[in-house]
Amino acid sequence: MEEQVKKVLDEIRPQLQADGGDVKLVSVEDGVVRVQLQGACVGCPMSTITLKNGIERILKQNIPAVKEVKAV
């Protein structure tokens, strides 16, 4: 599943980078994906929305085994 997550994150990454941010995969365990937001995403008041309504939603759509995405 980790390779699937990496592939989807690579598809999302250009959108984050366009706004000066990025995302790094930290781990995938028991359906929980842990990521680290980077660049402009760090400390951005919209980062929670980006994480839940963006990254988590897209990962769940593409990989049904994903239960949750958490920022670390």
N, C-alpha and C positions, 0 to 999 in steps of 0.2 A: 504494500500500500504506500510505502514511503516514496517509491519512484513515481507513482501516480500523483501524489501530492506535489512533488517537485515539478512535474510536468505542468500541472494546473497553475502553480505559483509562477512558473516561467511565462505563462500566458497572461497572467494578471500584472506581472512586474512592470511592463511598459507604461501602463496607466498610472501606477504609483510613481514611477520615475519621471513622468511628464510633469508631476506636481512637486518634484524634488525629494520624493520619499523612496522607500524600498522596503522589502520584506525578506527576512532570512528564516529558513526552516531550522528549528532547534531540535524538535523530536516529534515522533508519531508513536503513540502508545495507546492501545485499547480504544481506538477511535477518536482519541483526543490529539489534536494537532497543536503543537506549541510553536509559536513564531515570535520573532523579534522584529518590531517595526524599527526602521532606520531612517536617517536623513530628516527631512521636514516632517515626517510622521511622528517623530519623537516629541512629545509634549504638545502636539496639535490637539485642540479641543475636539476636532472631528475624528480623531484616531479610533475611538470606540465604535463610531458609526462605520468607519472604513473597515474595521475588523469584523464586526458582526454582520452588517448589511451588505458588505462587499465580499471580503475574503471568505468568511464562513459560509455565506449563502452560495457562492460560486463553487467552493469545494464540496459542499453537500449535494449540489445539483449534479456534479460530475463524478463524485465518489460516495455512493450511498452509505458506506461503512463509516464515514466521518460523522462523529456525534457532536463535536464542539471544537472551536478554535479558541485558544487562549494566548494572550500576549505575555511574554516573560521579560 
